[in-house]
Amino acid sequence: MAHAIQPGADALVVDPKDDVATALRDLAAGENVQYRSGETLGSVTTLAAIPFGHKIAIRDIASGQPVRKYGEIIGQTTEPIKPGEHVHVHNVEGIRGRGDQAGSTKETNTHAN
């Protein structure tokens, strides 16, 4: 299997360009979390509880900046996000399919981020 997930991590970064890791279990506030990006392990301390499957920031992301997951932009921050913060609808807005965004192709998005 070419893309086997290596054990020993609490969260997974899918692409090296990603700003976030995905929690592989429920994470408690104040917990030191190990995340895997390829063969590399990194760590970040959670600033809030983060449920299984949700995103955790692994680097600073300024307000109004794109958020990357899967190597692709999945939204834009509505406020500054610090490493260890829960990244979800309270601090990220979707930008796909929005006619008010520069360069928009007016594509409709039927999938939730």
C-alpha positions as CSV (number, residue, x, y, z in Angstrom):
1,M,0.0,0.0,0.0
2,A,1.6,3.3,-1.2
3,H,-0.1,5.7,1.3
4,A,-0.3,3.7,4.6
5,I,-0.8,5.9,7.7
6,Q,2.0,5.4,10.1
7,P,1.0,4.9,13.8
8,G,2.0,7.1,16.6
9,A,0.1,10.3,15.9
10,D,-3.0,12.1,17.2
11,A,-3.7,14.0,14.0
12,L,-2.9,13.8,10.3
13,V,-1.7,16.4,7.8
14,V,-2.7,15.3,4.3
15,D,-0.5,17.5,2.2
16,P,2.7,19.4,3.2
17,K,1.0,22.7,2.1
18,D,-1.8,22.2,4.6
19,D,-2.4,24.7,7.5
20,V,-4.4,22.1,9.5
21,A,-4.3,18.6,10.7
22,T,-7.3,16.3,11.1
23,A,-7.9,14.9,14.6
24,L,-7.7,11.1,14.7
25,R,-9.5,11.0,18.1
26,D,-11.1,13.5,20.4
27,L,-8.5,16.0,21.7
28,A,-8.7,17.7,25.1
29,A,-7.9,21.4,25.6
30,G,-4.3,21.9,26.7
31,E,-3.2,18.6,25.3
32,N,0.2,18.2,23.5
33,V,-0.8,16.7,20.2
34,Q,1.5,14.8,17.8
35,Y,0.6,15.2,14.2
36,R,2.0,13.3,11.2
37,S,2.9,14.9,7.9
38,G,4.4,12.3,5.7
39,E,7.3,10.7,7.6
40,T,7.6,13.8,9.8
41,L,6.1,14.2,13.3
42,G,5.2,17.7,14.6
43,S,3.5,18.8,17.7
44,V,1.1,21.5,18.8
45,T,-0.8,22.2,22.1
46,T,-4.6,22.4,21.7
47,L,-6.2,25.7,22.8
48,A,-9.7,24.1,23.0
49,A,-11.2,20.7,22.9
50,I,-11.3,19.4,19.3
51,P,-13.6,16.5,18.3
52,F,-12.5,13.5,16.3
53,G,-12.4,14.3,12.5
54,H,-12.2,18.1,13.1
55,K,-9.3,20.4,12.1
56,I,-6.6,21.8,14.3
57,A,-4.4,24.6,13.1
58,I,-0.7,23.7,12.9
59,R,0.5,27.3,12.1
60,D,-0.6,30.9,12.4
61,I,-3.2,31.9,9.8
62,A,-4.0,35.7,9.6
63,S,-7.5,37.0,9.3
64,G,-8.8,37.0,5.7
65,Q,-6.3,34.4,4.6
66,P,-7.0,31.1,2.8
67,V,-7.0,27.8,4.8
68,R,-5.5,24.8,3.1
69,K,-6.4,21.1,3.6
70,Y,-5.7,18.4,1.1
71,G,-3.3,20.9,-0.5
72,E,-6.3,22.9,-1.6
73,I,-8.0,26.1,-0.3
74,I,-11.1,25.0,1.7
75,G,-12.1,28.5,3.0
76,Q,-10.9,31.8,4.3
77,T,-10.4,32.8,7.9
78,T,-12.8,35.3,9.5
79,E,-10.4,36.0,12.4
80,P,-6.7,35.2,13.2
81,I,-6.1,31.6,14.0
82,K,-3.3,30.4,16.2
83,P,-1.6,27.0,16.2
84,G,-3.6,24.6,18.4
85,E,-7.0,26.3,17.7
86,H,-10.0,24.4,16.5
87,V,-10.6,25.3,12.8
88,H,-14.3,25.2,11.9
89,V,-17.3,27.3,10.9
90,H,-16.8,29.7,13.8
91,N,-13.5,31.0,12.3
92,V,-13.5,30.0,8.6
93,E,-16.0,30.8,5.9
94,G,-16.4,28.9,2.6
95,I,-15.5,30.9,-0.5
96,R,-16.4,28.4,-3.3
97,G,-19.4,29.4,-5.4
98,R,-19.5,33.0,-4.0
99,G,-20.1,35.5,-6.7
100,D,-18.7,38.3,-4.5
101,Q,-15.2,36.8,-4.5
102,A,-12.6,38.1,-7.1
103,G,-12.1,35.7,-9.9
104,S,-15.2,33.7,-9.0
105,T,-16.5,31.4,-11.7
106,K,-19.9,31.3,-10.0
107,E,-19.5,27.6,-9.5
108,T,-22.0,26.1,-7.1
109,N,-20.7,23.9,-4.3
110,T,-23.0,21.2,-3.0
111,H,-20.5,19.8,-0.5
112,A,-19.9,21.1,3.0
113,N,-16.3,22.0,4.0
